[in-house]
């Protein structure tokens, strides 16, 4: 039988999909992306897990939700999702922006979170977030195009790049500007010390946004953290090295 699929909303209006059955795994998308970035991970996990993919407020099918678009708000939105969908003991898997939100939620609601996989957790000291708004305001579609290409280390098909570019460009510019503002001051090392559940920091060897050194610092600062580094991979680990990502994710899920 095919795994059950449901399209739902939280009481705050955040859209999410749930597929499969088993232990809950919540996948949190990256900055200016949406839940569709997880299509391969969703398919790889849904036979053995309940896979939940929200569109975070301001993005995807939740782009109608008003701000503020702060890290605290996003952490509480995920906390609400866990409570209302009865997802206690969920593992949160976040990519970049989503990793920051996963860590925030685990810090404020540890009883609801079994573990965290922080994929390419960003740090303001390693990324030019403060310089980005000028380019974003000048030509948002071009910024989206360049961003899609910059996320990979291995060659990708033109179709994949166009798909990712369109996803990126679909994010409302005001939301993109407000969220990049909090990223411009975000340093994960200051948060991870408050996260007591097991955390896998997954970084890529060829990632200028979230370099290996940042992952090492986070794993050291976290009470129960460890680092794994994927070779021959760029920032968007989830798509750049799909098979390796799924293998590391499954191993972590089976270990906790």
Beta strands, then each sheet from edge to edge (+ up, - down):
strand 1: 5-9
strand 2: 15-19
strand 3: 23-28
strand 4: 49-54
strand 5: 90-95
strand 6: 113-119
strand 7: 198-204
strand 8: 225-230
sheet 1: 1+ 2- 4+ 3+ 5+ 6+ 7+ 8+
end
